[in-house]
Amino acid sequence: MSQPLPELISYLEELVEPHILFDNHYRIIAANAAYRRQFGHEVSVIGRTCYEVSHHFNAPCDQSGEVCPLAQAKLSGHREKVLHLHHTPKGESYVNIELTPILNKNGEQAYFVERMEELPVNRGSSSNQTIIGRSPIFLQALEMVSRVGPSRASVLLAGESGTGKELFARALHEASPRAKAPLVVVECASLTENLFESELFGHERGAFTGANVSRIGLVESASGGTLFLDELGDIPLTMQVKLLRLLESGTYRRVGSTELRSTDVRIVSATHRDLRSMVADGTFREDLYYRLSTFPIQLPALRQRVEDIPLLATALLSRVSPQRHMSISETALSYLSTYIFPGNVRELRNIMERAALLSDGTVIERVHVERSISTASKSNLPLRHFYHKTEISEISHRHGRSLQEVERDELLRQLQYHQGNRTELARKLGISERTLYRKLRSLDKVK
């Protein structure tokens, strides 16, 4: 193994952040004191490859489904940043990686310095406030959190219901200099137009009937911290202009007061709606949209990160039934991986809780999952439109099954849930009764 200048190793040793130095063959040459304190292993890392130490991989990251900063640096010729999920003595942890190539006298990349910083989000399986995932599309979204978190930029979290927008908002707060100040959540969907201004900005005594005392608003409560506007698309149009004033000037007035007050908050917002369409329809202000979406982050649906389902299902099961120490069979996990999950991670949690209640043993089997999903589908909650060709194709490709097989299995599942009510089933599947009848005949369900 070639040896770099001892001065370089000495310099890295004194840095306060964890650093390692490795060569073109991924072999670790040096690890500074900060690395040894934070990521120290029982066995020395010197001479081992970075991908084996950090990921337990047998091949470099870019050959194992991860983004490799070394490979990127070789292409770009300069410093690269990525987010990785590392194995540490404390368990798995999300780590920001900044890799810098070191050139030799010929201008060739001879060594690489890697600085590591743990992303301050909780991955403990016992917590209800946990971000869990290792799929590339999920890590891309989390990397955006690590990049924008330390800034003051307004962030818009977009994604379907149940994708974890509040968890990401908390991660943004914890990754910011405001982490020790409050994170205040505004449930926009639950506030009527009459209540919205009072809840957000506060009110003075006598401002309206029932206002017997003065009250501070959520904006004031969040001063110095983060204000999270959940379900942004539900903010009444008449209130949007007042929110815009807050964003532009940092000022507001309590209801019933003429006094202009100031606050210092960072705005993070979330929505499952298409705000661009709402802007076009005139139901959402264009200027407010651009103020709030300085840095948009799209959160992936669960069906887009199927490889995370076993990890999530296991963690969620331990939360909903912590005393029983239950596990999930491979057949149950395989069945879950074919499900569309219209409610995303939130729905997966509910499915696991019901499955645990339906099981008398310590193992969740496929039958428990099937009954759990069936129980929910018999309620009055609307079903998601299954006949979306892109999603059928994704499942077909993922599991090596034909399009017809995937569609047939889902149709059988929905037919079981609706107990023969073809009119209702056709409506909720988004197809005509004639089309449903034809599909059922192909299954020999109608003679």
C-alpha positions in Angstrom: 0.0 0.0 0.0 1.4 3.4 -1.0 2.0 5.9 1.7 0.9 9.6 1.5 2.8 12.4 3.1 2.9 12.1 6.9 2.1 15.8 7.1 -1.3 15.0 5.5 -2.1 12.3 8.0 -1.0 14.6 10.9 -3.2 17.4 9.6 -6.3 15.1 9.4 -5.6 13.8 12.9 -6.2 17.3 14.3 -9.5 17.9 12.6 -12.6 18.0 14.8 -14.8 16.2 12.3 -14.4 12.4 11.6 -12.1 11.9 8.5 -10.6 8.9 6.8 -8.0 8.8 4.0 -8.0 6.0 1.4 -6.4 5.2 -1.9 -7.6 4.5 -5.5 -8.4 0.9 -4.4 -10.8 2.0 -1.6 -8.3 0.9 1.1 -8.3 3.0 4.2 -4.8 4.4 5.0 -5.7 6.6 8.0 -8.6 7.4 10.3 -8.3 10.4 12.6 -9.1 10.6 16.3 -12.6 12.1 15.7 -13.5 9.1 13.4 -12.2 6.6 16.0 -14.3 8.3 18.7 -17.5 8.4 16.7 -17.2 5.5 14.4 -14.6 3.4 16.1 -14.8 -0.3 15.6 -13.4 -3.2 17.7 -11.2 -4.1 14.8 -8.9 -1.5 13.2 -10.1 -0.1 9.9 -6.7 0.4 8.5 -6.1 -1.6 5.3 -9.7 -2.5 4.9 -11.9 -1.1 2.2 -14.3 1.8 2.9 -17.3 0.0 1.5 -16.7 -3.1 3.6 -16.3 -1.0 6.8 -19.2 1.4 6.3 -21.7 -0.8 4.4 -20.6 -4.4 4.8 -20.5 -4.6 1.0 -18.3 -7.0 -0.9 -18.0 -4.5 -3.8 -17.8 -0.7 -4.2 -21.0 1.3 -3.5 -21.8 1.9 -7.2 -21.7 -1.9 -7.8 -23.9 -2.5 -4.8 -26.9 -0.2 -5.4 -25.5 3.0 -3.7 -24.0 6.2 -5.1 -20.2 6.1 -4.8 -18.6 9.5 -4.2 -15.2 8.2 -5.3 -16.5 7.1 -8.7 -18.2 10.5 -9.0 -15.0 12.3 -8.1 -13.1 10.4 -10.7 -15.6 11.5 -13.3 -15.9 15.1 -12.2 -12.4 15.7 -11.0 -13.6 17.6 -7.9 -15.2 17.3 -4.5 -18.4 15.3 -4.2 -21.2 15.1 -1.6 -23.6 12.2 -1.0 -25.7 10.7 1.8 -25.1 7.2 2.9 -26.6 4.7 5.3 -23.6 3.5 7.3 -23.1 0.6 9.8 -21.7 2.0 13.0 -21.0 0.6 16.5 -24.3 2.2 17.5 -26.3 0.7 14.7 -27.2 2.0 11.2 -27.0 5.8 10.8 -27.5 8.3 8.0 -24.2 10.0 7.3 -23.3 12.9 5.1 -20.2 12.2 3.1 -17.9 14.9 1.6 -15.1 13.3 -0.5 -12.1 15.4 -1.7 -9.6 14.0 -4.2 -5.9 14.6 -3.4 -3.7 15.0 -6.5 -0.1 13.8 -6.9 2.7 15.8 -8.6 1.4 14.6 -12.0 -2.1 16.0 -11.3 -3.6 12.5 -10.9 -6.0 11.5 -8.2 -3.8 9.5 -5.8 -5.8 9.7 -2.5 -9.2 10.6 -1.2 -10.2 12.3 2.0 -13.7 11.6 3.3 -15.3 13.8 5.9 -18.3 12.3 7.7 -21.2 13.9 9.6 -24.1 12.0 11.0 -27.5 13.4 9.9 -29.3 14.3 13.1 -32.4 12.1 12.6 -33.5 9.3 14.9 -33.5 5.8 13.4 -34.2 3.9 16.7 -36.9 1.3 16.1 -38.5 2.1 19.5 -39.3 5.7 18.6 -42.5 6.8 16.9 -40.5 9.6 15.3 -38.2 7.6 13.1 -37.1 7.9 9.5 -36.4 4.5 8.0 -35.4 3.6 4.5 -32.4 2.5 2.4 -33.8 2.6 -1.2 -32.0 5.0 -3.6 -35.1 7.1 -4.2 -35.6 7.5 -0.4 -32.0 8.4 0.2 -32.2 11.0 -2.6 -35.0 12.8 -0.7 -33.2 12.5 2.6 -30.0 13.9 0.9 -32.0 17.0 0.0 -32.9 17.4 3.7 -29.2 17.3 4.6 -28.4 19.9 1.9 -31.1 22.4 2.7 -31.5 21.7 6.4 -28.7 24.2 7.6 -30.1 27.0 5.5 -32.9 29.5 6.1 -34.6 28.5 2.8 -38.4 27.8 2.8 -39.0 24.1 2.0 -42.0 22.6 0.4 -42.5 18.8 1.0 -44.7 17.3 -1.7 -46.0 13.8 -1.7 -49.0 11.6 -1.1 -50.7 11.2 2.2 -48.9 8.9 4.6 -45.4 9.3 3.0 -43.9 10.8 6.2 -44.0 14.6 5.5 -44.1 15.5 9.2 -41.1 13.2 9.9 -39.2 15.0 7.1 -40.2 18.4 8.5 -38.8 17.3 11.9 -35.6 16.1 10.2 -35.2 19.5 8.5 -35.6 21.2 11.9 -33.1 18.9 13.6 -30.6 19.5 10.8 -30.8 23.3 11.2 -29.2 25.8 13.6 -32.7 26.1 15.0 -32.8 22.6 16.4 -32.9 23.7 20.0 -35.8 26.1 19.4 -39.4 24.9 18.9 -40.8 23.1 16.0 -44.5 24.2 15.8 -47.0 22.2 13.7 -49.9 24.0 12.1 -52.7 21.6 11.0 -54.1 23.7 8.2 -56.7 21.2 7.2 -58.4 21.3 10.7 -58.6 25.1 10.9 -61.7 26.9 9.5 -61.3 30.3 7.9 -62.6 32.0 11.1 -60.1 30.2 13.3 -57.0 30.2 11.0 -55.9 33.8 11.6 -56.5 33.6 15.4 -54.6 30.3 15.7 -51.7 31.5 13.5 -51.2 35.0 14.7 -53.0 35.1 18.1 -55.6 37.5 19.3 -56.2 40.2 21.9 -58.8 40.1 24.6 -62.2 41.1 23.3 -61.2 40.7 19.7 -64.3 38.5 19.1 -67.0 36.7 21.1 -65.4 34.3 23.5 -61.9 36.0 23.4 -61.9 36.5 27.2 -58.1 36.7 27.4 -55.2 37.6 25.1 -53.5 34.6 23.4 -50.3 34.2 21.5 -50.4 32.5 18.1 -48.5 29.6 16.7 -46.2 32.0 14.8 -45.1 33.6 18.1 -44.7 30.2 19.7 -42.3 29.2 16.9 -40.1 32.3 17.1 -36.5 31.3 16.7 -37.5 27.9 15.4 -39.5 26.2 12.6 -43.1 26.7 11.7 -44.5 23.6 9.9 -47.6 24.2 7.7 -49.1 20.8 7.2 -51.6 20.4 4.3 -50.7 23.8 2.9 -53.3 23.5 0.1 -56.1 23.8 2.7 -55.2 27.4 3.7 -58.2 29.7 2.9 -57.5 32.0 0.0 -58.3 35.1 2.1 -55.7 34.1 4.7 -53.0 33.4 2.1 -52.2 37.1 1.7 -51.5 37.5 5.4 -49.2 34.5 5.3 -47.4 36.0 2.4 -46.9 39.2 4.4 -45.3 37.1 7.2 -43.0 35.5 4.7 -42.0 38.7 3.0 -41.5 41.0 6.1 -41.4 38.7 9.1 -44.2 40.7 10.6 -47.9 40.1 11.6 -50.7 41.5 13.7 -52.8 39.7 16.3 -56.5 39.6 15.7 -58.0 42.7 17.3 -54.6 44.6 17.4 -53.0 47.3 15.3 -49.6 46.6 16.7 -47.1 45.2 14.2 -45.1 42.3 15.7 -42.0 40.7 14.4 -40.9 37.0 14.5 -38.0 34.9 13.3 -39.3 31.6 11.9 -38.2 29.2 9.2 -41.2 28.0 7.2 -41.5 24.3 6.1 -44.7 23.4 4.5 -46.3 20.2 3.1 -49.1 19.2 0.8 -50.4 16.2 -1.1 -52.2 18.5 -3.5 -51.0 19.7 -6.9 -50.4 23.4 -6.0 -49.5 24.3 -9.6 -53.0 23.3 -10.7 -54.4 25.2 -7.8 -52.5 28.3 -8.9 -53.9 27.9 -12.4 -57.4 27.5 -11.0 -57.0 30.6 -8.9 -57.4 28.8 -5.6 -53.8 29.3 -4.5 -51.8 32.5 -4.8 -48.9 32.2 -7.3 -46.7 34.6 -5.3 -47.2 32.6 -2.1 -46.5 29.3 -4.0 -43.1 30.6 -5.1 -42.3 32.0 -1.6 -43.0 28.7 0.0 -41.3 26.4 -2.6 -37.8 27.9 -2.6 -36.6 24.3 -2.1 -39.1 21.6 -3.0 -38.6 18.0 -2.0 -40.7 15.2 -3.5 -41.3 12.4 -1.0 -41.6 9.0 -2.7 -44.7 6.8 -2.4 -44.2 3.4 -0.7 -44.9 1.6 -4.0 -41.8 3.4 -5.4 -39.5 2.0 -2.7 -40.7 -1.5 -2.3 -37.3 -2.7 -1.1 -37.9 -0.7 2.1 -41.1 -2.6 3.0 -39.5 -5.5 5.0 -37.4 -3.0 7.0 -40.5 -0.8 7.6 -42.9 -3.6 8.4 -40.5 -5.1 10.9 -39.9 -1.8 12.6 -43.6 -0.9 12.7 -44.6 -4.3 14.0 -42.2 -3.8 17.0 -43.9 -0.5 17.7 -47.5 -1.6 17.5 -46.8 -4.8 19.5 -43.7 -4.2 21.6 -44.4 -6.8 24.3 -45.0 -9.8 22.0 -41.7 -9.8 20.1 -43.4 -10.8 16.8 -41.8 -11.5 13.4 -43.1 -11.6 9.9 -42.8 -14.6 7.6 -41.2 -14.4 4.2 -44.5 -15.2 2.5 -46.2 -12.4 4.3 -43.5 -9.9 3.3 -43.7 -11.2 -0.3 -47.4 -10.6 -0.3 -46.9 -7.1 1.1 -44.5 -6.2 -1.6 -47.2 -6.7 -4.3 -49.6 -4.4 -2.6 -50.1 -0.9 -3.9 -50.4 0.9 -0.5 -52.7 3.8 -1.3 -52.1 5.1 2.2 -48.3 4.6 2.0 -46.4 4.1 5.3 -49.3 5.1 7.4 -51.4 2.3 5.9 -48.6 -0.2 6.3 -48.5 0.7 10.1 -52.3 0.1 10.3 -52.0 -3.2 8.4 -49.3 -4.4 10.8 -51.3 -3.4 13.8 -54.4 -5.3 12.6 -52.3 -8.3 11.6 -50.8 -8.5 15.1 -54.3 -8.5 16.6 -55.4 -11.2 14.2 -52.5 -13.5 15.0 -52.5 -15.7 18.1 -48.9 -16.6 17.7 -45.6 -14.7 17.4 -45.3 -14.8 13.6 -47.3 -12.7 11.2 -48.3 -15.0 8.3 -49.7 -14.2 4.9 -53.2 -15.0 6.0 -53.0 -12.4 8.7 -51.9 -9.8 6.2 -54.7 -10.7 3.8 -57.3 -10.5 6.5 -55.9 -7.2 7.7 -56.1 -5.6 4.3 -59.5 -7.1 3.7 -60.8 -5.7 7.0 -59.8 -2.1 6.0 -61.2 -2.5 2.4 -64.6 -3.4 3.7 -64.9 0.0 5.4 -66.3 3.0 3.6 -62.9 4.5 2.9 -62.4 5.1 -0.9 -60.1 2.7 -2.7 -57.3 3.8 -4.9 -57.6 3.4 -8.7 -55.7 0.2 -9.3 -55.8 0.2 -13.1 -52.8 2.4 -13.6 -50.7 0.8 -16.3 -47.4 2.3 -15.0 -47.9 0.8 -11.5 -49.0 -2.6 -12.9 -45.8 -2.6 -15.0 -43.6 -1.7 -12.0 -45.0 -4.6 -10.0 -44.8 -7.0 -13.0 -41.1 -6.1 -13.7 -40.2 -6.2 -10.0 -41.6 -9.7 -9.4 -41.1 -11.3 -12.8 -44.8 -11.8 -13.3 -46.9 -11.0 -16.4 -49.1 -7.9 -16.5 -52.2 -10.2 -16.7 -51.1 -12.1 -13.5 -50.7 -8.9 -11.5 -54.0 -7.5 -12.7 -55.8 -10.8 -12.1 -54.5 -11.1 -8.5 -55.5 -7.6 -7.6 -59.0 -8.0 -9.2 -59.5 -11.2 -7.2 -58.4 -9.4 -4.0 -60.8 -6.5 -4.6 -63.6 -8.9 -5.6 -63.2 -10.7 -2.3 -63.4 -7.4 -0.3 -66.6 -6.2 -2.1 -68.4 -9.5 -1.7 -70.0 -9.5 -5.2 -71.1 -5.8 -5.3 -70.0 -5.2 -8.9 -71.4 -1.7 -9.2 -69.5 -0.5 -6.2 -66.3 -2.4 -7.2 -66.4 -1.0 -10.8 -66.8 2.5 -9.4 -63.9 2.2 -7.0 -61.7 0.6 -9.5 -62.4 3.3 -12.0 -63.7 1.1 -14.8 -67.2 0.5 -16.3 -69.4 -2.4 -15.2 -69.1 -3.8 -18.7 -65.3 -3.9 -18.4 -65.5 -5.4 -15.0 -68.0 -8.1 -16.2 -65.6 -8.9 -19.1 -62.6 -9.3 -16.7 -64.6 -11.4 -14.3 -65.7 -13.7 -17.1 -62.1 -14.2 -18.0 -61.5 -15.3 -14.5 -64.5 -17.7 -14.7 -66.1 -15.7 -11.9 -69.2 -15.2 -14.0 -70.7 -18.1 -15.9 
